Structure formats: structure tokens, C-alpha cells
Amino acid sequence: MSISRRVFNVAGALVASVALILAPVNAYADPVEGTAITKEAETTPDLSQIQKMYPDPVHKLYPTRDGLKVSVFEYGSKKGKDTIIMTGGWPWTSSGMDAFARVLASKYHVIRYDQRGSGESSHPDNERLYTMEALADEMLDVINATAKGQNIHVFGEAWCPFIASQLNYMYPGIITTITSLGVPSVDIAVIRHQQGAKSADVRERWRGKKQRAALEYIFIMERSPEKFIKYAVDTNILVNVTDKGVRALGGDFPGYTNNYDIVHGMHKYRIGFIEHWNNPQYDYLDIPVLHVLHMEYDFIETDYLLDDLEASTPHYIRHDIPSDHLTWVTSLTTIVEYINETIETYYDLYT
């Protein structure tokens, strides 16, 4: 990534009240028995051609158990294929995953959906409908409506793996693999953070303080939602940073957001994230294969939160990719290869 692109990213994030400091990390976790490692493949395809080359999805609205509607896009046939589930991360809809879904659908059955509070899905004002548990139930409702009985593989960044990890805790055995861009679980990350904050090692405690500072935007939303809306939303700063910023860095990335979605999506942080930050429920992610793609230039979900993750899951794979929250979208070919590796590792280990 060029220096100019990094500077643009940092400036935009600072304006959005996300304190970021640029300091690339390149540390790999030791692979555990049964994992596989592939070579880096840093390639950036022309995303503008993806929609022309691959078929459009089928779009439907499905009901959830709590009376909402969820907007679902289905790519390809599920006959004889495993299913990949993907959804967006705040503040975007799942539209930014479209290029990945189209390419992956040449080999898999792919489902992407917009979480409640985004896209054409319901936008409830009741904050209790945005708990992590409610979001996990929503993902399970999507799975049952579109891919019940299939091997389910999850791919995504932030809220997508967070929700899948919660689903796995609540309903063990449904998720087959997770390929996560960044931290895969709020609960395990919080426990790691708590351990670091109490460490006798001064360096560890300092790393914990830096991590806490990087997450300050979440706590601002929780403590002062009105101020966050006034200064970050109503001013259109977040929309400009996320939409214009991503397109400046990642070309024609088809990710879009708007203030209506941003405000409703805040509930997920104010309720779902904070409740698990204060009271994590589990310290082990019992997913057959977990593959983490650490965004090595990222300052929100940092390397610190991934320390010793291999001890908290059966089969762990990790790769570092030269990207962050605004630029991982340019690594389509690389990421698709890593998703294939995740699924192939599962079959190598379990069949």
C-alpha cells in the first residue's frame, strides 16, 4: 500500500473520531497440528468487470422469528455444493461483499444478507432487537431459509464473524468454518484484552491501553450517542469517509451506506457489543476450522487481540494481508484463495 493511501486512510478515520496510528505488524502465529499454510498472493482484480462476468443473485425478503424481514441475496445453486454465508460490517450493507459472492458462486452456493438496520431489511427502533443473541438468531433464520442441512462456511469482517461465533455458542455444530477478516469473536477478544490489561508485563498493559483507545469510537457511541450522531453522522463525515474513502482507496468497491443505516447500526454496538464487552460468555470457539486474515495496517482490530488465539479453537490458520478496514476489499483474488484454503482444510481434516 502506498504512503499516500495510508495517509488518506488515517486522516479519514481521525475525522470520524476513530483514533488510528500507522504501525504495520508482520507477526505470524505458529500453526497448530492439522493446519495448512499457503503463499501470499497479492493481486487486485478489476472489480468493475466482476458484475459483467458473473450472474446476478436472486433477491428475496425472509421473515425472522422476531417478526422482522431480512434482505437476502442468493448466488448459484446449492445442489451438491457447500454454502458460504456472508453479511456486511457496520456501517455498510452487505453490498460490498457482492464481488466476492459472485466469484465464489462459481464453486459454492453463496448467501449474503443485510443485517437488521441496513439495506432493505427491517430497521427496528427497539434497541433490544440488536443484541448479539438476536443477531445470531437472525443469521440462523437465514441459514434455515436458504441452506438448511448444508455445510455452512462463514466469511466476513467484524460483525459477520462476531455473529457467527455467537451463533456457534448458542447452536453448536451448525457452522463448519469461519474465514474472518480480523478478530472473529467479541467475547474471546475481550477476554484477551482483560488478561493483557492485568498483566505484570508493562508492555502488555501498554498494548492494552492502545487497543482500548482504538475502540474509543464504540464507547463514545455507548456513552454519548446524541453527540456521535451530531458530530459524526449529521455532518456526513462517516458517509464521506466510508463511501468516498473506500472508493478512493479501493476503486469501484460497491459498498454503500447512509445515515439511516448508520444510526440504526449503532444499536449493535451500543447493545450487542457493549453487553459482551462487559460480560463475555465464552472463551473457546469450537469451530472445526478457523482462518483469520489479520489486516496488518489496521488499528481497530489489532494484532494484540489475536495473541494465543490458536489455544482457543481446534484448528487455527492465520495469514497477514497488507490492508485495513478500508482497503481489504482490493484483495479479492487473495481472499478468495484463502477462503478456498479454509474449506479445503476442513475436508482434509474431517473427511
Secondary structure as GFF3:
##gff-version 3
##sequence-region A 1 351
A	DSSP	alpha_helix	3	15	.	.	.	ID=ss1
A	DSSP	three_ten_helix	47	49	.	.	.	ID=ss2
A	DSSP	alpha_helix	50	53	.	.	.	ID=ss3
A	DSSP	beta_strand	58	63	.	.	.	ID=ss4
A	DSSP	beta_strand	69	75	.	.	.	ID=ss5
A	DSSP	beta_strand	83	87	.	.	.	ID=ss6
A	DSSP	three_ten_helix	94	97	.	.	.	ID=ss7
A	DSSP	alpha_helix	98	104	.	.	.	ID=ss8
A	DSSP	beta_strand	109	114	.	.	.	ID=ss9
A	DSSP	three_ten_helix	127	130	.	.	.	ID=ss10
A	DSSP	alpha_helix	132	146	.	.	.	ID=ss11
A	DSSP	beta_strand	152	157	.	.	.	ID=ss12
A	DSSP	alpha_helix	159	170	.	.	.	ID=ss13
A	DSSP	beta_strand	175	181	.	.	.	ID=ss14
A	DSSP	alpha_helix	186	197	.	.	.	ID=ss15
A	DSSP	alpha_helix	202	214	.	.	.	ID=ss16
A	DSSP	alpha_helix	216	223	.	.	.	ID=ss17
A	DSSP	alpha_helix	225	228	.	.	.	ID=ss18
A	DSSP	pi_helix	229	233	.	.	.	ID=ss19
A	DSSP	alpha_helix	237	239	.	.	.	ID=ss20
A	DSSP	pi_helix	240	244	.	.	.	ID=ss21
A	DSSP	alpha_helix	245	250	.	.	.	ID=ss22
A	DSSP	alpha_helix	259	267	.	.	.	ID=ss23
A	DSSP	pi_helix	268	273	.	.	.	ID=ss24
A	DSSP	alpha_helix	274	278	.	.	.	ID=ss25
A	DSSP	beta_strand	289	295	.	.	.	ID=ss26
A	DSSP	three_ten_helix	303	306	.	.	.	ID=ss27
A	DSSP	three_ten_helix	309	312	.	.	.	ID=ss28
A	DSSP	beta_strand	316	321	.	.	.	ID=ss29
A	DSSP	three_ten_helix	328	330	.	.	.	ID=ss30
A	DSSP	alpha_helix	332	350	.	.	.	ID=ss31
###
